[in-house]
């Protein structure tokens, strides 16, 4: 609440905290995903009044609050686990109750994590059950949404939070793990009440076929209708990181990004999908890109030009990393250097930041603030050209505005013949560089002096 100006000034419109509900677990639940009371704010964060005040202050700035919810599982220390109200309130309940006094966390109770069983035409019943009824981990009981009282509880809880906080959206954790018919009913119940609402489901898969399956409007062979507006674009995240990192060959490098975006033919509404480069579960972008500032700007600027809803993880704008031990969740989720007692860095004021960190922070601000006022990026048509001479051109166009994004992976200066892109219709037009403010006349060629990304616009913004 104290730093919403910082977030807003950077150009963000929405804030997504990971769960802030009570997680009264003995250990391993600092992340918030083992909830022990679905109606209580964790007192370590504050009170319900504080949560409501956060939402209010965001609304006053024209911003939205996303709530991270968990319909699949709760924490083992949830109060109902002490006196379960039905014999099928959680999945594998009998197995749990028989072992409750000798619980060694080795009982065959956990999910097999075979999420493809939701779509697999040939999946066995035992494999499907292993995914949808297994516990996520031994400390997170799997909720049985086939119990009508549990189903109603989860739906009513979601609607209560929407009303209480005036939520702008929900991010639903572990979307492919619960009963999928219930999830369609859950999403449908919410969207019936709030037709303009948005729900993002987490399908942690790098296969676009699986990601697209869950989106509303998908032409699924089994007839499944999800009612879910958005899914998380793990395939594009992987393609961007690999495409920026790899050497340029016929099948590696920028072609992975190009072909990744070409997969949009599979999605019902690509512009509603949430794309990202890092989050609380993934390596930080700067580490994934080998702590290369130029690569980081390439990746992030491309992300923000896509026909998608972009999500940026806190601290990405100041190049936070987990390089000391890649993949370590403690490092990935490190405290933001916000001038806390004893700290030498205050990223809110740029005190103590390196030149590279300041440069990235300013870069993010310029691109995001342009993006949120750009009709071409938000609603325009997309056209891209196959990678050529270690470069990749992407165009977003709408009436009276065209935005050009260029990735150049050449270490030495290069001249590109622009006649290759004549169908875009920019010949003779004046464009501005969003970052530098420099003018450029689109004629026969462009001289790319150094490795990096360039964003040009026909819109007068300075």
C-alpha positions, 0 to 999 in steps of 0.5 A: 500500500505504501508503494502503489505509486511506484508500481503505477508509475512503472506502468502496471495496471494490476497487482497479483499477490500470491495467497495472503490467507492464513497458512498455519502450517508447521513448516514449508508454507511461507508461499501461501498455497497450503491454506488453513482458513479460506476466510481469514487473512494471515495475521502476518500480513495484516487484517481483512480491513488491510486487505480491503484497504489495499483493494480500495487504494488500487481502485482509486488509482484505476488499478485492479487486484487479482486474488490467487486462489486454490480450489484443488487443495488445502493445508493439512492443518486446516481446522476441518481436518481435525473433524472432517464433516463427510467421509468424502470431504477430501480425496483418499480420506480413508487412507489418510484417517487410517494413517493419521496417528502414524503419518510418515508422508510415504503413504501412496496418497500423492498425485501422480501429476499426470495432467495429460490424463485430462485430455488423453483419449487413451488414459486409464482410469487409474491414471486419471484418478491418480492426477485428479484425486491424489494429494498435491504433496503429503501436507496438502489434502486434495479437496473432493469437489465431487461432494456437492457441499464442498463444491458449493463451499469453494464457489461461494468462497470465491464469490464472497472474496470477489464481492468483499474486495471488488476483485479485478480477477482470480488466478486459480492455482494448479488448474488441471488437478481438481475435478475438471467438470467442477472447474467448468462449473466453478468458472461458469458460476463466477462468469455468470455473476460477473460477465466482464470478470477475468480468471487465469488458470495455471496449466504448467505445461510447455505444450500449447495443446494442453494450454489451449484446451482449458480456454473458453471457446476451445474446439475440444474433441471431447466436447469439454467447455471450460468457461475459463477466459485465460490460461498461463502461457508457459510455452511462449515463456520457454520459447522466448528464453530459449530463442534469446539464449540460443545460437542462430541456426535453422532450428534454434534461436529466434525461430523458436519465438517465431514458431511459438507465436505461430501456434496462436492458431490453436488458441480460441482467443490468444489476446486473453492468455497471460504471458510471462518470463518469470514468476514465483515458481520459475528461474528469474528472467535475469538468471535464465538469460545468463545475467545479460542485460541486453538479452533481458531487454530483448526478451522483455520488450518482445513480451510486451509487444505480444497479443497477450496479457503480460505479467511481470514478476516483482524485481524483474525491473531491477534485474533480481536474480537467483544465480547463486543457486538457480531454481532455489525458491528462497532466492526466486522469492527474495525480498524486494530491496525496498529500503528496509532497516539495515538495507543499503538498497532502496529500489523505490528511490533508485538508491544503491542501484547499479547503472544496469538496474536503473537502466532496466527500471527506466526501460520497463517504465517507458515500454509499459507506459507506452503499451497501456495507451497503445491501441495497436498493442492492445487490440491491433493486428499482428504480423511477423516475418520469419527470422532473417540475418539474425533479426526478427521483425514483429508488427502490431497495427491498427488504424493510425498506429503501427508499432514495430519490434525488432530483435537484432542478435548480431554483434556487429553492425548490419544493414537490413533491406526494408523492402522485405517488409513492404506489405506492412505499408510503412514506406516513407512514414516517420517513426519514433524510437519509444526508448530514445525518442529518435526519429526514423524514416522508413525507407529502403533500409535500416542500419542496426548498429548493435545487438538488442531490441528496437521499438518504433511507433508511428504514433506521436508520443513525445 
